[in-house]
Amino acid sequence: MIHAVLWDNDGLLLDSEALFFELTRSFFAEAGFVLDETYWGLEYLGNAKHSSQIARELGMPPGTAGPLIEWRNNAFVERIRHTVPLMPKVRETIESLSGTVRLGLVTGSPRDKVELMHGPEGLLRHFEVIVTDDEVDNPKPHPEPYLKALEQLGLGPGQCLAVEDSRRGLASAHAAGIDCIVVPNALTRVQRFEHACAVEADVSGVIRHLHARNGLSR
């Protein structure tokens, strides 16, 4: 019996990963470096490499990379003060599940950015538990974020489903013993998801899996 669904945030609920990539690509281009979206999807979003490591691998001098990444970070914060688009079928799926199963958010973003991005949309009210980067010592792909969510919910891994968009998040959920559905986005679809219990085209597919496991009505 599944009692809770634990959701990633960036690139799954919100289209923030695309915004972050486009800003990064633009700033890198101004410095004369070409950032390929497949490379970003594999190495940054899949293998958890930091922007500074990506910059080094592209041959960017540290004296250039440091200030550039700081400018990019500031630009991203300013951008998310405005509306961040929801990914397809997110609102209707979350609202459909709210009240039928417990919902948690497990994200690698800090809490202030999560609240800033979600402010206008009001989706956070549906989540009983929110685990952000601020609350863990070991971010994804380490299992700690999901283990902390389980602890706060008082549930075991077999009582939950995780929903992720990347191999990094999938690895975190899998290491915590939680079955994970992957919904790839335009950047993460180049990755492989060997440990996923399912791969869906959009988040509405989660409802079907809950229906199969719990007999939920649609």
RATA-V573387 format. One record per backbone hydrogen bond with DSSP energy under -0.5 kcal/mol. CO is the residue of the C=O (numbers start at 1). NH is the residue of the N-H. E is the energy in kcal/mol with one decimal. If there is no record, write none. Layout:
co:CO nh:NH e:E
co:CO nh:NH e:E
//
This chain:
co:1 nh:3 e:-0.6
co:3 nh:102 e:-2.7
co:4 nh:161 e:-1.9
co:5 nh:7 e:-0.5
co:5 nh:104 e:-2.4
co:6 nh:163 e:-2.4
co:7 nh:106 e:-3.3
co:9 nh:12 e:-1.6
co:9 nh:13 e:-2.6
co:9 nh:14 e:-1.8
co:13 nh:87 e:-2.4
co:14 nh:11 e:-2.5
co:14 nh:16 e:-0.6
co:14 nh:17 e:-0.6
co:15 nh:19 e:-1.2
co:16 nh:20 e:-2.5
co:17 nh:21 e:-2.4
co:18 nh:22 e:-2.5
co:19 nh:23 e:-2.1
co:20 nh:24 e:-2.3
co:21 nh:25 e:-3.3
co:22 nh:26 e:-2.2
co:23 nh:27 e:-2.5
co:24 nh:28 e:-2.7
co:25 nh:29 e:-2.2
co:26 nh:30 e:-1.8
co:27 nh:31 e:-0.9
co:28 nh:31 e:-0.5
co:28 nh:33 e:-2.5
co:29 nh:32 e:-1.6
co:33 nh:35 e:-0.5
co:34 nh:36 e:-0.6
co:36 nh:40 e:-2.3
co:37 nh:41 e:-2.6
co:38 nh:42 e:-2.2
co:39 nh:43 e:-2.9
co:40 nh:44 e:-1.3
co:40 nh:45 e:-2.1
co:42 nh:47 e:-1.1
co:43 nh:49 e:-2.3
co:44 nh:48 e:-0.5
co:45 nh:168 e:-0.7
co:50 nh:54 e:-2.2
co:51 nh:55 e:-2.6
co:52 nh:56 e:-2.1
co:53 nh:57 e:-2.4
co:54 nh:58 e:-1.4
co:55 nh:60 e:-2.6
co:56 nh:59 e:-1.5
co:61 nh:64 e:-1.5
co:61 nh:65 e:-2.6
co:62 nh:66 e:-2.3
co:64 nh:68 e:-1.8
co:65 nh:69 e:-2.8
co:66 nh:70 e:-1.9
co:67 nh:71 e:-2.5
co:68 nh:72 e:-2.5
co:69 nh:73 e:-2.6
co:70 nh:74 e:-2.2
co:71 nh:75 e:-2.3
co:72 nh:76 e:-2.2
co:73 nh:77 e:-2.0
co:74 nh:78 e:-2.0
co:75 nh:79 e:-2.1
co:76 nh:80 e:-2.5
co:77 nh:81 e:-0.5
co:78 nh:81 e:-0.7
co:79 nh:82 e:-1.6
co:83 nh:85 e:-0.6
co:85 nh:15 e:-3.1
co:87 nh:90 e:-1.6
co:88 nh:203 e:-0.7
co:89 nh:93 e:-1.2
co:90 nh:94 e:-2.8
co:91 nh:95 e:-2.6
co:92 nh:96 e:-1.6
co:93 nh:97 e:-2.1
co:94 nh:98 e:-2.2
co:97 nh:100 e:-2.6
co:97 nh:101 e:-1.7
co:101 nh:99 e:-0.7
co:102 nh:5 e:-2.5
co:103 nh:128 e:-2.2
co:103 nh:129 e:-1.1
co:104 nh:7 e:-3.2
co:105 nh:131 e:-3.3
co:109 nh:133 e:-2.1
co:110 nh:114 e:-2.1
co:111 nh:115 e:-2.7
co:112 nh:116 e:-1.8
co:113 nh:117 e:-2.8
co:114 nh:118 e:-2.2
co:115 nh:119 e:-1.2
co:117 nh:84 e:-0.5
co:118 nh:121 e:-0.9
co:118 nh:122 e:-1.9
co:122 nh:125 e:-0.7
co:123 nh:126 e:-2.2
co:124 nh:127 e:-1.7
co:126 nh:128 e:-0.6
co:129 nh:105 e:-2.8
co:130 nh:132 e:-0.6
co:131 nh:107 e:-2.7
co:132 nh:135 e:-1.5
co:133 nh:136 e:-1.0
co:137 nh:139 e:-0.5
co:138 nh:145 e:-0.5
co:139 nh:142 e:-2.2
co:142 nh:145 e:-0.6
co:143 nh:146 e:-0.6
co:143 nh:147 e:-2.5
co:144 nh:148 e:-2.6
co:145 nh:149 e:-1.7
co:146 nh:150 e:-2.4
co:147 nh:151 e:-2.2
co:148 nh:152 e:-2.4
co:149 nh:153 e:-2.0
co:150 nh:154 e:-1.6
co:150 nh:155 e:-1.8
co:156 nh:159 e:-1.8
co:157 nh:160 e:-1.4
co:159 nh:3 e:-3.3
co:159 nh:4 e:-1.4
co:160 nh:179 e:-0.6
co:161 nh:6 e:-3.3
co:162 nh:181 e:-2.9
co:163 nh:8 e:-2.1
co:164 nh:183 e:-3.1
co:165 nh:185 e:-0.5
co:166 nh:170 e:-2.2
co:167 nh:171 e:-2.6
co:168 nh:172 e:-1.5
co:169 nh:173 e:-2.3
co:170 nh:174 e:-2.9
co:171 nh:175 e:-2.3
co:172 nh:176 e:-1.2
co:173 nh:178 e:-2.5
co:174 nh:177 e:-1.5
co:179 nh:162 e:-2.7
co:180 nh:197 e:-2.5
co:180 nh:198 e:-0.9
co:181 nh:164 e:-2.4
co:182 nh:200 e:-2.7
co:185 nh:189 e:-1.7
co:187 nh:190 e:-0.5
co:188 nh:191 e:-2.1
co:193 nh:196 e:-1.6
co:198 nh:182 e:-2.7
co:202 nh:205 e:-1.7
co:203 nh:206 e:-1.8
co:204 nh:207 e:-1.2
co:204 nh:208 e:-0.7
co:205 nh:209 e:-1.4
co:206 nh:210 e:-2.2
co:207 nh:211 e:-2.6
co:208 nh:212 e:-2.1
co:209 nh:213 e:-1.9
co:210 nh:214 e:-3.2
co:210 nh:215 e:-0.5
co:210 nh:216 e:-0.6
co:211 nh:215 e:-1.8
//
